[in-house]
Amino acid sequence: MRRDPKVICPFCHQQQPLAKTLTAQSNQNVIFTCLHCHESIRNIVTSKGE
Ligand SMILES: [Zn+2]
């Protein structure tokens, strides 16, 4: 089974799919935008592959 990576918003603590909340910029910055509270963070650290 394949699990989609999830991210927990530090503002509202809602768990949501990584793919829908992260926007990769051309300069390699990654912006997280919460689907619930619409807060955004630049350059969040994501953990890949545990
Ligand atoms: Zn949020």
mmCIF file of the protein (N, C-alpha, C, O) and its ligand, coordinates in Angstrom:
data_MODEL
# 
_entry.id   MODEL 
# 
loop_
_entity.id 
_entity.type 
_entity.pdbx_number_of_molecules 
1 polymer     1 
2 non-polymer 1 
# 
_entity_poly.entity_id                      1 
_entity_poly.type                           'polypeptide(L)' 
_entity_poly.nstd_linkage                   no 
_entity_poly.nstd_monomer                   no 
_entity_poly.pdbx_seq_one_letter_code       MRRDPKVICPFCHQQQPLAKTLTAQSNQNVIFTCLHCHESIRNIVTSKGE 
_entity_poly.pdbx_seq_one_letter_code_can   MRRDPKVICPFCHQQQPLAKTLTAQSNQNVIFTCLHCHESIRNIVTSKGE 
_entity_poly.pdbx_strand_id                 A 
# 
loop_
_entity_poly_seq.entity_id 
_entity_poly_seq.num 
_entity_poly_seq.mon_id 
_entity_poly_seq.hetero 
1 1  MET n 
1 2  ARG n 
1 3  ARG n 
1 4  ASP n 
1 5  PRO n 
1 6  LYS n 
1 7  VAL n 
1 8  ILE n 
1 9  CYS n 
1 10 PRO n 
1 11 PHE n 
1 12 CYS n 
1 13 HIS n 
1 14 GLN n 
1 15 GLN n 
1 16 GLN n 
1 17 PRO n 
1 18 LEU n 
1 19 ALA n 
1 20 LYS n 
1 21 THR n 
1 22 LEU n 
1 23 THR n 
1 24 ALA n 
1 25 GLN n 
1 26 SER n 
1 27 ASN n 
1 28 GLN n 
1 29 ASN n 
1 30 VAL n 
1 31 ILE n 
1 32 PHE n 
1 33 THR n 
1 34 CYS n 
1 35 LEU n 
1 36 HIS n 
1 37 CYS n 
1 38 HIS n 
1 39 GLU n 
1 40 SER n 
1 41 ILE n 
1 42 ARG n 
1 43 ASN n 
1 44 ILE n 
1 45 VAL n 
1 46 THR n 
1 47 SER n 
1 48 LYS n 
1 49 GLY n 
1 50 GLU n 
# 
loop_
_struct_asym.id 
_struct_asym.entity_id 
A 1 
B 2 
# 
loop_
_chem_comp.id 
_chem_comp.type 
_chem_comp.mon_nstd_flag 
ALA 'L-peptide linking' y 
ARG 'L-peptide linking' y 
ASN 'L-peptide linking' y 
ASP 'L-peptide linking' y 
CYS 'L-peptide linking' y 
GLN 'L-peptide linking' y 
GLU 'L-peptide linking' y 
GLY 'peptide linking'   y 
HIS 'L-peptide linking' y 
ILE 'L-peptide linking' y 
LEU 'L-peptide linking' y 
LYS 'L-peptide linking' y 
MET 'L-peptide linking' y 
PHE 'L-peptide linking' y 
PRO 'L-peptide linking' y 
SER 'L-peptide linking' y 
THR 'L-peptide linking' y 
VAL 'L-peptide linking' y 
ZN  non-polymer         . 
# 
_pdbx_entity_nonpoly.entity_id   2 
_pdbx_entity_nonpoly.name        ? 
_pdbx_entity_nonpoly.comp_id     ZN 
# 
_pdbx_nonpoly_scheme.asym_id         B 
_pdbx_nonpoly_scheme.entity_id       2 
_pdbx_nonpoly_scheme.mon_id          ZN 
_pdbx_nonpoly_scheme.ndb_seq_num     1 
_pdbx_nonpoly_scheme.pdb_seq_num     101 
_pdbx_nonpoly_scheme.auth_seq_num    101 
_pdbx_nonpoly_scheme.pdb_mon_id      ZN 
_pdbx_nonpoly_scheme.auth_mon_id     ZN 
_pdbx_nonpoly_scheme.pdb_strand_id   A 
_pdbx_nonpoly_scheme.pdb_ins_code    . 
# 
loop_
_atom_site.group_PDB 
_atom_site.id 
_atom_site.type_symbol 
_atom_site.label_atom_id 
_atom_site.label_alt_id 
_atom_site.label_comp_id 
_atom_site.label_asym_id 
_atom_site.label_entity_id 
_atom_site.label_seq_id 
_atom_site.pdbx_PDB_ins_code 
_atom_site.Cartn_x 
_atom_site.Cartn_y 
_atom_site.Cartn_z 
_atom_site.occupancy 
_atom_site.B_iso_or_equiv 
_atom_site.pdbx_formal_charge 
_atom_site.auth_seq_id 
_atom_site.auth_comp_id 
_atom_site.auth_asym_id 
_atom_site.auth_atom_id 
_atom_site.pdbx_PDB_model_num 
ATOM   1   N  N  . MET A 1 1  ? 0.829  -1.202 0.000  1.00 0.00 ? 1   MET A N  1 
ATOM   2   C  CA . MET A 1 1  ? 0.000  0.000  0.000  1.00 0.00 ? 1   MET A CA 1 
ATOM   3   C  C  . MET A 1 1  ? 0.865  1.255  0.000  1.00 0.00 ? 1   MET A C  1 
ATOM   4   O  O  . MET A 1 1  ? 1.915  1.314  0.640  1.00 0.00 ? 1   MET A O  1 
ATOM   5   N  N  . ARG A 1 2  ? 0.416  2.200  -0.698 1.00 0.00 ? 2   ARG A N  1 
ATOM   6   C  CA . ARG A 1 2  ? 1.163  3.448  -0.799 1.00 0.00 ? 2   ARG A CA 1 
ATOM   7   C  C  . ARG A 1 2  ? 0.482  4.519  0.033  1.00 0.00 ? 2   ARG A C  1 
ATOM   8   O  O  . ARG A 1 2  ? -0.729 4.724  -0.057 1.00 0.00 ? 2   ARG A O  1 
ATOM   9   N  N  . ARG A 1 3  ? 1.268  5.185  0.831  1.00 0.00 ? 3   ARG A N  1 
ATOM   10  C  CA . ARG A 1 3  ? 0.695  6.260  1.631  1.00 0.00 ? 3   ARG A CA 1 
ATOM   11  C  C  . ARG A 1 3  ? 1.131  7.606  1.080  1.00 0.00 ? 3   ARG A C  1 
ATOM   12  O  O  . ARG A 1 3  ? 2.311  7.830  0.810  1.00 0.00 ? 3   ARG A O  1 
ATOM   13  N  N  . ASP A 1 4  ? 0.190  8.475  0.921  1.00 0.00 ? 4   ASP A N  1 
ATOM   14  C  CA . ASP A 1 4  ? 0.554  9.819  0.507  1.00 0.00 ? 4   ASP A CA 1 
ATOM   15  C  C  . ASP A 1 4  ? 1.176  10.546 1.682  1.00 0.00 ? 4   ASP A C  1 
ATOM   16  O  O  . ASP A 1 4  ? 0.704  10.440 2.814  1.00 0.00 ? 4   ASP A O  1 
ATOM   17  N  N  . PRO A 1 5  ? 2.222  11.273 1.410  1.00 0.00 ? 5   PRO A N  1 
ATOM   18  C  CA . PRO A 1 5  ? 2.822  12.039 2.493  1.00 0.00 ? 5   PRO A CA 1 
ATOM   19  C  C  . PRO A 1 5  ? 1.843  13.090 3.019  1.00 0.00 ? 5   PRO A C  1 
ATOM   20  O  O  . PRO A 1 5  ? 1.089  13.706 2.265  1.00 0.00 ? 5   PRO A O  1 
ATOM   21  N  N  . LYS A 1 6  ? 1.883  13.266 4.315  1.00 0.00 ? 6   LYS A N  1 
ATOM   22  C  CA . LYS A 1 6  ? 0.978  14.229 4.937  1.00 0.00 ? 6   LYS A CA 1 
ATOM   23  C  C  . LYS A 1 6  ? 1.795  15.272 5.667  1.00 0.00 ? 6   LYS A C  1 
ATOM   24  O  O  . LYS A 1 6  ? 2.925  15.025 6.087  1.00 0.00 ? 6   LYS A O  1 
ATOM   25  N  N  . VAL A 1 7  ? 1.213  16.413 5.804  1.00 0.00 ? 7   VAL A N  1 
ATOM   26  C  CA . VAL A 1 7  ? 1.860  17.473 6.555  1.00 0.00 ? 7   VAL A CA 1 
ATOM   27  C  C  . VAL A 1 7  ? 0.838  18.020 7.552  1.00 0.00 ? 7   VAL A C  1 
ATOM   28  O  O  . VAL A 1 7  ? -0.357 18.094 7.266  1.00 0.00 ? 7   VAL A O  1 
ATOM   29  N  N  . ILE A 1 8  ? 1.329  18.394 8.706  1.00 0.00 ? 8   ILE A N  1 
ATOM   30  C  CA . ILE A 1 8  ? 0.437  18.968 9.712  1.00 0.00 ? 8   ILE A CA 1 
ATOM   31  C  C  . ILE A 1 8  ? 0.703  20.472 9.801  1.00 0.00 ? 8   ILE A C  1 
ATOM   32  O  O  . ILE A 1 8  ? 1.829  20.904 10.045 1.00 0.00 ? 8   ILE A O  1 
ATOM   33  N  N  . CYS A 1 9  ? -0.327 21.237 9.605  1.00 0.00 ? 9   CYS A N  1 
ATOM   34  C  CA . CYS A 1 9  ? -0.204 22.686 9.674  1.00 0.00 ? 9   CYS A CA 1 
ATOM   35  C  C  . CYS A 1 9  ? 0.172  23.119 11.086 1.00 0.00 ? 9   CYS A C  1 
ATOM   36  O  O  . CYS A 1 9  ? -0.485 22.724 12.049 1.00 0.00 ? 9   CYS A O  1 
ATOM   37  N  N  . PRO A 1 10 ? 1.214  23.922 11.218 1.00 0.00 ? 10  PRO A N  1 
ATOM   38  C  CA . PRO A 1 10 ? 1.608  24.365 12.552 1.00 0.00 ? 10  PRO A CA 1 
ATOM   39  C  C  . PRO A 1 10 ? 0.644  25.384 13.149 1.00 0.00 ? 10  PRO A C  1 
ATOM   40  O  O  . PRO A 1 10 ? 0.715  25.674 14.343 1.00 0.00 ? 10  PRO A O  1 
ATOM   41  N  N  . PHE A 1 11 ? -0.234 25.916 12.352 1.00 0.00 ? 11  PHE A N  1 
ATOM   42  C  CA . PHE A 1 11 ? -1.174 26.929 12.841 1.00 0.00 ? 11  PHE A CA 1 
ATOM   43  C  C  . PHE A 1 11 ? -2.469 26.304 13.330 1.00 0.00 ? 11  PHE A C  1 
ATOM   44  O  O  . PHE A 1 11 ? -2.912 26.582 14.445 1.00 0.00 ? 11  PHE A O  1 
ATOM   45  N  N  . CYS A 1 12 ? -3.074 25.469 12.512 1.00 0.00 ? 12  CYS A N  1 
ATOM   46  C  CA . CYS A 1 12 ? -4.368 24.906 12.886 1.00 0.00 ? 12  CYS A CA 1 
ATOM   47  C  C  . CYS A 1 12 ? -4.289 23.411 13.169 1.00 0.00 ? 12  CYS A C  1 
ATOM   48  O  O  . CYS A 1 12 ? -5.273 22.796 13.580 1.00 0.00 ? 12  CYS A O  1 
ATOM   49  N  N  . HIS A 1 13 ? -3.114 22.832 12.946 1.00 0.00 ? 13  HIS A N  1 
ATOM   50  C  CA . HIS A 1 13 ? -2.864 21.434 13.242 1.00 0.00 ? 13  HIS A CA 1 
ATOM   51  C  C  . HIS A 1 13 ? -3.749 20.459 12.476 1.00 0.00 ? 13  HIS A C  1 
ATOM   52  O  O  . HIS A 1 13 ? -4.017 19.349 12.936 1.00 0.00 ? 13  HIS A O  1 
ATOM   53  N  N  . GLN A 1 14 ? -4.189 20.882 11.323 1.00 0.00 ? 14  GLN A N  1 
ATOM   54  C  CA . GLN A 1 14 ? -4.926 19.974 10.464 1.00 0.00 ? 14  GLN A CA 1 
ATOM   55  C  C  . GLN A 1 14 ? -3.931 19.191 9.613  1.00 0.00 ? 14  GLN A C  1 
ATOM   56  O  O  . GLN A 1 14 ? -2.974 19.744 9.070  1.00 0.00 ? 14  GLN A O  1 
ATOM   57  N  N  . GLN A 1 15 ? -4.182 17.910 9.515  1.00 0.00 ? 15  GLN A N  1 
ATOM   58  C  CA . GLN A 1 15 ? -3.328 17.094 8.662  1.00 0.00 ? 15  GLN A CA 1 
ATOM   59  C  C  . GLN A 1 15 ? -3.885 17.120 7.249  1.00 0.00 ? 15  GLN A C  1 
ATOM   60  O  O  . GLN A 1 15 ? -5.086 16.958 7.031  1.00 0.00 ? 15  GLN A O  1 
ATOM   61  N  N  . GLN A 1 16 ? -2.998 17.323 6.309  1.00 0.00 ? 16  GLN A N  1 
ATOM   62  C  CA . GLN A 1 16 ? -3.448 17.428 4.938  1.00 0.00 ? 16  GLN A CA 1 
ATOM   63  C  C  . GLN A 1 16 ? -2.404 16.893 3.980  1.00 0.00 ? 16  GLN A C  1 
ATOM   64  O  O  . GLN A 1 16 ? -1.231 16.788 4.338  1.00 0.00 ? 16  GLN A O  1 
ATOM   65  N  N  . PRO A 1 17 ? -2.810 16.554 2.773  1.00 0.00 ? 17  PRO A N  1 
ATOM   66  C  CA . PRO A 1 17 ? -1.864 15.953 1.834  1.00 0.00 ? 17  PRO A CA 1 
ATOM   67  C  C  . PRO A 1 17 ? -0.789 16.935 1.406  1.00 0.00 ? 17  PRO A C  1 
ATOM   68  O  O  . PRO A 1 17 ? -1.061 18.080 1.046  1.00 0.00 ? 17  PRO A O  1 
ATOM   69  N  N  . LEU A 1 18 ? 0.421  16.453 1.456  1.00 0.00 ? 18  LEU A N  1 
ATOM   70  C  CA . LEU A 1 18 ? 1.573  17.281 1.112  1.00 0.00 ? 18  LEU A CA 1 
ATOM   71  C  C  . LEU A 1 18 ? 1.459  17.850 -0.299 1.00 0.00 ? 18  LEU A C  1 
ATOM   72  O  O  . LEU A 1 18 ? 1.749  19.023 -0.537 1.00 0.00 ? 18  LEU A O  1 
ATOM   73  N  N  . ALA A 1 19 ? 1.040  17.012 -1.210 1.00 0.00 ? 19  ALA A N  1 
ATOM   74  C  CA . ALA A 1 19 ? 1.031  17.411 -2.621 1.00 0.00 ? 19  ALA A CA 1 
ATOM   75  C  C  . ALA A 1 19 ? 0.106  18.596 -2.886 1.00 0.00 ? 19  ALA A C  1 
ATOM   76  O  O  . ALA A 1 19 ? 0.314  19.352 -3.835 1.00 0.00 ? 19  ALA A O  1 
ATOM   77  N  N  . LYS A 1 20 ? -0.920 18.756 -2.041 1.00 0.00 ? 20  LYS A N  1 
ATOM   78  C  CA . LYS A 1 20 ? -1.869 19.843 -2.289 1.00 0.00 ? 20  LYS A CA 1 
ATOM   79  C  C  . LYS A 1 20 ? -1.515 21.119 -1.564 1.00 0.00 ? 20  LYS A C  1 
ATOM   80  O  O  . LYS A 1 20 ? -2.099 22.172 -1.823 1.00 0.00 ? 20  LYS A O  1 
ATOM   81  N  N  . THR A 1 21 ? -0.567 21.032 -0.662 1.00 0.00 ? 21  THR A N  1 
ATOM   82  C  CA . THR A 1 21 ? -0.266 22.201 0.149  1.00 0.00 ? 21  THR A CA 1 
ATOM   83  C  C  . THR A 1 21 ? 1.085  22.814 -0.171 1.00 0.00 ? 21  THR A C  1 
ATOM   84  O  O  . THR A 1 21 ? 1.370  23.947 0.217  1.00 0.00 ? 21  THR A O  1 
ATOM   85  N  N  . LEU A 1 22 ? 1.907  22.071 -0.874 1.00 0.00 ? 22  LEU A N  1 
ATOM   86  C  CA . LEU A 1 22 ? 3.230  22.586 -1.181 1.00 0.00 ? 22  LEU A CA 1 
ATOM   87  C  C  . LEU A 1 22 ? 3.314  23.100 -2.604 1.00 0.00 ? 22  LEU A C  1 
ATOM   88  O  O  . LEU A 1 22 ? 2.833  22.470 -3.546 1.00 0.00 ? 22  LEU A O  1 
ATOM   89  N  N  . THR A 1 23 ? 3.930  24.246 -2.737 1.00 0.00 ? 23  THR A N  1 
ATOM   90  C  CA . THR A 1 23 ? 4.196  24.797 -4.050 1.00 0.00 ? 23  THR A CA 1 
ATOM   91  C  C  . THR A 1 23 ? 5.695  24.970 -4.191 1.00 0.00 ? 23  THR A C  1 
ATOM   92  O  O  . THR A 1 23 ? 6.316  25.707 -3.425 1.00 0.00 ? 23  THR A O  1 
ATOM   93  N  N  . ALA A 1 24 ? 6.262  24.308 -5.146 1.00 0.00 ? 24  ALA A N  1 
ATOM   94  C  CA . ALA A 1 24 ? 7.696  24.444 -5.384 1.00 0.00 ? 24  ALA A CA 1 
ATOM   95  C  C  . ALA A 1 24 ? 7.937  25.613 -6.330 1.00 0.00 ? 24  ALA A C  1 
ATOM   96  O  O  . ALA A 1 24 ? 7.327  25.726 -7.393 1.00 0.00 ? 24  ALA A O  1 
ATOM   97  N  N  . GLN A 1 25 ? 8.838  26.464 -5.903 1.00 0.00 ? 25  GLN A N  1 
ATOM   98  C  CA . GLN A 1 25 ? 9.194  27.612 -6.728 1.00 0.00 ? 25  GLN A CA 1 
ATOM   99  C  C  . GLN A 1 25 ? 10.399 27.271 -7.597 1.00 0.00 ? 25  GLN A C  1 
ATOM   100 O  O  . GLN A 1 25 ? 11.133 26.320 -7.328 1.00 0.00 ? 25  GLN A O  1 
ATOM   101 N  N  . SER A 1 26 ? 10.581 28.053 -8.621 1.00 0.00 ? 26  SER A N  1 
ATOM   102 C  CA . SER A 1 26 ? 11.700 27.798 -9.525 1.00 0.00 ? 26  SER A CA 1 
ATOM   103 C  C  . SER A 1 26 ? 13.047 27.983 -8.851 1.00 0.00 ? 26  SER A C  1 
ATOM   104 O  O  . SER A 1 26 ? 14.047 27.406 -9.278 1.00 0.00 ? 26  SER A O  1 
ATOM   105 N  N  . ASN A 1 27 ? 13.074 28.789 -7.797 1.00 0.00 ? 27  ASN A N  1 
ATOM   106 C  CA . ASN A 1 27 ? 14.328 28.996 -7.082 1.00 0.00 ? 27  ASN A CA 1 
ATOM   107 C  C  . ASN A 1 27 ? 14.531 27.983 -5.962 1.00 0.00 ? 27  ASN A C  1 
ATOM   108 O  O  . ASN A 1 27 ? 15.340 28.193 -5.058 1.00 0.00 ? 27  ASN A O  1 
ATOM   109 N  N  . GLN A 1 28 ? 13.798 26.898 -6.032 1.00 0.00 ? 28  GLN A N  1 
ATOM   110 C  CA . GLN A 1 28 ? 13.918 25.783 -5.092 1.00 0.00 ? 28  GLN A CA 1 
ATOM   111 C  C  . GLN A 1 28 ? 13.347 26.067 -3.719 1.00 0.00 ? 28  GLN A C  1 
ATOM   112 O  O  . GLN A 1 28 ? 13.454 25.237 -2.816 1.00 0.00 ? 28  GLN A O  1 
ATOM   113 N  N  . ASN A 1 29 ? 12.744 27.227 -3.554 1.00 0.00 ? 29  ASN A N  1 
ATOM   114 C  CA . ASN A 1 29 ? 11.986 27.422 -2.323 1.00 0.00 ? 29  ASN A CA 1 
ATOM   115 C  C  . ASN A 1 29 ? 10.706 26.618 -2.401 1.00 0.00 ? 29  ASN A C  1 
ATOM   116 O  O  . ASN A 1 29 ? 10.168 26.368 -3.479 1.00 0.00 ? 29  ASN A O  1 
ATOM   117 N  N  . VAL A 1 30 ? 10.242 26.226 -1.255 1.00 0.00 ? 30  VAL A N  1 
ATOM   118 C  CA . VAL A 1 30 ? 8.982  25.507 -1.183 1.00 0.00 ? 30  VAL A CA 1 
ATOM   119 C  C  . VAL A 1 30 ? 8.055  26.285 -0.252 1.00 0.00 ? 30  VAL A C  1 
ATOM   120 O  O  . VAL A 1 30 ? 8.425  26.640 0.867  1.00 0.00 ? 30  VAL A O  1 
ATOM   121 N  N  . ILE A 1 31 ? 6.880  26.533 -0.728 1.00 0.00 ? 31  ILE A N  1 
ATOM   122 C  CA . ILE A 1 31 ? 5.923  27.270 0.084  1.00 0.00 ? 31  ILE A CA 1 
ATOM   123 C  C  . ILE A 1 31 ? 4.771  26.351 0.468  1.00 0.00 ? 31  ILE A C  1 
ATOM   124 O  O  . ILE A 1 31 ? 4.130  25.722 -0.374 1.00 0.00 ? 31  ILE A O  1 
ATOM   125 N  N  . PHE A 1 32 ? 4.542  26.303 1.749  1.00 0.00 ? 32  PHE A N  1 
ATOM   126 C  CA . PHE A 1 32 ? 3.406  25.553 2.267  1.00 0.00 ? 32  PHE A CA 1 
ATOM   127 C  C  . PHE A 1 32 ? 2.247  26.511 2.456  1.00 0.00 ? 32  PHE A C  1 
ATOM   128 O  O  . PHE A 1 32 ? 2.396  27.562 3.080  1.00 0.00 ? 32  PHE A O  1 
ATOM   129 N  N  . THR A 1 33 ? 1.101  26.151 1.922  1.00 0.00 ? 33  THR A N  1 
ATOM   130 C  CA . THR A 1 33 ? -0.103 26.935 2.163  1.00 0.00 ? 33  THR A CA 1 
ATOM   131 C  C  . THR A 1 33 ? -1.177 26.008 2.697  1.00 0.00 ? 33  THR A C  1 
ATOM   132 O  O  . THR A 1 33 ? -1.562 25.035 2.050  1.00 0.00 ? 33  THR A O  1 
ATOM   133 N  N  . CYS A 1 34 ? -1.649 26.327 3.879  1.00 0.00 ? 34  CYS A N  1 
ATOM   134 C  CA . CYS A 1 34 ? -2.643 25.474 4.519  1.00 0.00 ? 34  CYS A CA 1 
ATOM   135 C  C  . CYS A 1 34 ? -3.985 25.576 3.813  1.00 0.00 ? 34  CYS A C  1 
ATOM   136 O  O  . CYS A 1 34 ? -4.444 26.665 3.467  1.00 0.00 ? 34  CYS A O  1 
ATOM   137 N  N  . LEU A 1 35 ? -4.601 24.425 3.608  1.00 0.00 ? 35  LEU A N  1 
ATOM   138 C  CA . LEU A 1 35 ? -5.906 24.409 2.957  1.00 0.00 ? 35  LEU A CA 1 
ATOM   139 C  C  . LEU A 1 35 ? -7.010 24.861 3.901  1.00 0.00 ? 35  LEU A C  1 
ATOM   140 O  O  . LEU A 1 35 ? -8.097 25.244 3.466  1.00 0.00 ? 35  LEU A O  1 
ATOM   141 N  N  . HIS A 1 36 ? -6.722 24.812 5.186  1.00 0.00 ? 36  HIS A N  1 
ATOM   142 C  CA . HIS A 1 36 ? -7.764 25.089 6.176  1.00 0.00 ? 36  HIS A CA 1 
ATOM   143 C  C  . HIS A 1 36 ? -7.731 26.535 6.649  1.00 0.00 ? 36  HIS A C  1 
ATOM   144 O  O  . HIS A 1 36 ? -8.746 27.231 6.617  1.00 0.00 ? 36  HIS A O  1 
ATOM   145 N  N  . CYS A 1 37 ? -6.566 26.977 7.085  1.00 0.00 ? 37  CYS A N  1 
ATOM   146 C  CA . CYS A 1 37 ? -6.485 28.328 7.652  1.00 0.00 ? 37  CYS A CA 1 
ATOM   147 C  C  . CYS A 1 37 ? -5.809 29.314 6.715  1.00 0.00 ? 37  CYS A C  1 
ATOM   148 O  O  . CYS A 1 37 ? -5.769 30.514 6.982  1.00 0.00 ? 37  CYS A O  1 
ATOM   149 N  N  . HIS A 1 38 ? -5.282 28.797 5.620  1.00 0.00 ? 38  HIS A N  1 
ATOM   150 C  CA . HIS A 1 38 ? -4.677 29.630 4.575  1.00 0.00 ? 38  HIS A CA 1 
ATOM   151 C  C  . HIS A 1 38 ? -3.448 30.397 5.025  1.00 0.00 ? 38  HIS A C  1 
ATOM   152 O  O  . HIS A 1 38 ? -3.044 31.375 4.396  1.00 0.00 ? 38  HIS A O  1 
ATOM   153 N  N  . GLU A 1 39 ? -2.866 29.948 6.107  1.00 0.00 ? 39  GLU A N  1 
ATOM   154 C  CA . GLU A 1 39 ? -1.561 30.488 6.459  1.00 0.00 ? 39  GLU A CA 1 
ATOM   155 C  C  . GLU A 1 39 ? -0.530 29.897 5.502  1.00 0.00 ? 39  GLU A C  1 
ATOM   156 O  O  . GLU A 1 39 ? -0.731 28.818 4.946  1.00 0.00 ? 39  GLU A O  1 
ATOM   157 N  N  . SER A 1 40 ? 0.545  30.597 5.323  1.00 0.00 ? 40  SER A N  1 
ATOM   158 C  CA . SER A 1 40 ? 1.589  30.045 4.474  1.00 0.00 ? 40  SER A CA 1 
ATOM   159 C  C  . SER A 1 40 ? 2.961  30.246 5.106  1.00 0.00 ? 40  SER A C  1 
ATOM   160 O  O  . SER A 1 40 ? 3.197  31.193 5.857  1.00 0.00 ? 40  SER A O  1 
ATOM   161 N  N  . ILE A 1 41 ? 3.842  29.333 4.779  1.00 0.00 ? 41  ILE A N  1 
ATOM   162 C  CA . ILE A 1 41 ? 5.192  29.355 5.299  1.00 0.00 ? 41  ILE A CA 1 
ATOM   163 C  C  . ILE A 1 41 ? 6.143  29.096 4.144  1.00 0.00 ? 41  ILE A C  1 
ATOM   164 O  O  . ILE A 1 41 ? 5.881  28.246 3.294  1.00 0.00 ? 41  ILE A O  1 
ATOM   165 N  N  . ARG A 1 42 ? 7.221  29.811 4.115  1.00 0.00 ? 42  ARG A N  1 
ATOM   166 C  CA . ARG A 1 42 ? 8.239  29.549 3.109  1.00 0.00 ? 42  ARG A CA 1 
ATOM   167 C  C  . ARG A 1 42 ? 9.260  28.585 3.659  1.00 0.00 ? 42  ARG A C  1 
ATOM   168 O  O  . ARG A 1 42 ? 9.555  28.562 4.854  1.00 0.00 ? 42  ARG A O  1 
ATOM   169 N  N  . ASN A 1 43 ? 9.787  27.793 2.754  1.00 0.00 ? 43  ASN A N  1 
ATOM   170 C  CA . ASN A 1 43 ? 10.921 26.937 3.111  1.00 0.00 ? 43  ASN A CA 1 
ATOM   171 C  C  . ASN A 1 43 ? 10.677 26.042 4.301  1.00 0.00 ? 43  ASN A C  1 
ATOM   172 O  O  . ASN A 1 43 ? 11.537 25.924 5.175  1.00 0.00 ? 43  ASN A O  1 
ATOM   173 N  N  . ILE A 1 44 ? 9.539  25.420 4.350  1.00 0.00 ? 44  ILE A N  1 
ATOM   174 C  CA . ILE A 1 44 ? 9.357  24.466 5.424  1.00 0.00 ? 44  ILE A CA 1 
ATOM   175 C  C  . ILE A 1 44 ? 10.230 23.255 5.177  1.00 0.00 ? 44  ILE A C  1 
ATOM   176 O  O  . ILE A 1 44 ? 10.558 22.918 4.039  1.00 0.00 ? 44  ILE A O  1 
ATOM   177 N  N  . VAL A 1 45 ? 10.590 22.620 6.252  1.00 0.00 ? 45  VAL A N  1 
ATOM   178 C  CA . VAL A 1 45 ? 11.403 21.419 6.138  1.00 0.00 ? 45  VAL A CA 1 
ATOM   179 C  C  . VAL A 1 45 ? 10.464 20.222 6.064  1.00 0.00 ? 45  VAL A C  1 
ATOM   180 O  O  . VAL A 1 45 ? 9.632  19.998 6.944  1.00 0.00 ? 45  VAL A O  1 
ATOM   181 N  N  . THR A 1 46 ? 10.625 19.473 4.998  1.00 0.00 ? 46  THR A N  1 
ATOM   182 C  CA . THR A 1 46 ? 9.808  18.281 4.868  1.00 0.00 ? 46  THR A CA 1 
ATOM   183 C  C  . THR A 1 46 ? 10.673 17.052 5.112  1.00 0.00 ? 46  THR A C  1 
ATOM   184 O  O  . THR A 1 46 ? 11.850 17.025 4.752  1.00 0.00 ? 46  THR A O  1 
ATOM   185 N  N  . SER A 1 47 ? 10.099 16.076 5.702  1.00 0.00 ? 47  SER A N  1 
ATOM   186 C  CA . SER A 1 47 ? 10.833 14.829 5.900  1.00 0.00 ? 47  SER A CA 1 
ATOM   187 C  C  . SER A 1 47 ? 10.438 13.849 4.811  1.00 0.00 ? 47  SER A C  1 
ATOM   188 O  O  . SER A 1 47 ? 9.267  13.504 4.650  1.00 0.00 ? 47  SER A O  1 
ATOM   189 N  N  . LYS A 1 48 ? 11.407 13.424 4.097  1.00 0.00 ? 48  LYS A N  1 
ATOM   190 C  CA . LYS A 1 48 ? 11.153 12.484 3.018  1.00 0.00 ? 48  LYS A CA 1 
ATOM   191 C  C  . LYS A 1 48 ? 11.573 11.092 3.426  1.00 0.00 ? 48  LYS A C  1 
ATOM   192 O  O  . LYS A 1 48 ? 12.683 10.882 3.915  1.00 0.00 ? 48  LYS A O  1 
ATOM   193 N  N  . GLY A 1 49 ? 10.707 10.173 3.228  1.00 0.00 ? 49  GLY A N  1 
ATOM   194 C  CA . GLY A 1 49 ? 11.058 8.772  3.385  1.00 0.00 ? 49  GLY A CA 1 
ATOM   195 C  C  . GLY A 1 49 ? 11.583 8.425  4.754  1.00 0.00 ? 49  GLY A C  1 
ATOM   196 O  O  . GLY A 1 49 ? 12.732 8.724  5.077  1.00 0.00 ? 49  GLY A O  1 
ATOM   197 N  N  . GLU A 1 50 ? 10.776 7.814  5.539  1.00 0.00 ? 50  GLU A N  1 
ATOM   198 C  CA . GLU A 1 50 ? 11.242 7.392  6.845  1.00 0.00 ? 50  GLU A CA 1 
ATOM   199 C  C  . GLU A 1 50 ? 11.647 5.943  6.800  1.00 0.00 ? 50  GLU A C  1 
ATOM   200 O  O  . GLU A 1 50 ? 12.073 5.389  7.814  1.00 0.00 ? 50  GLU A O  1 
HETATM 201 ZN ZN . ZN  B 2 .  ? -3.712 25.575 8.912  1.00 0.00 2 101 ZN  A ZN 1 
# 
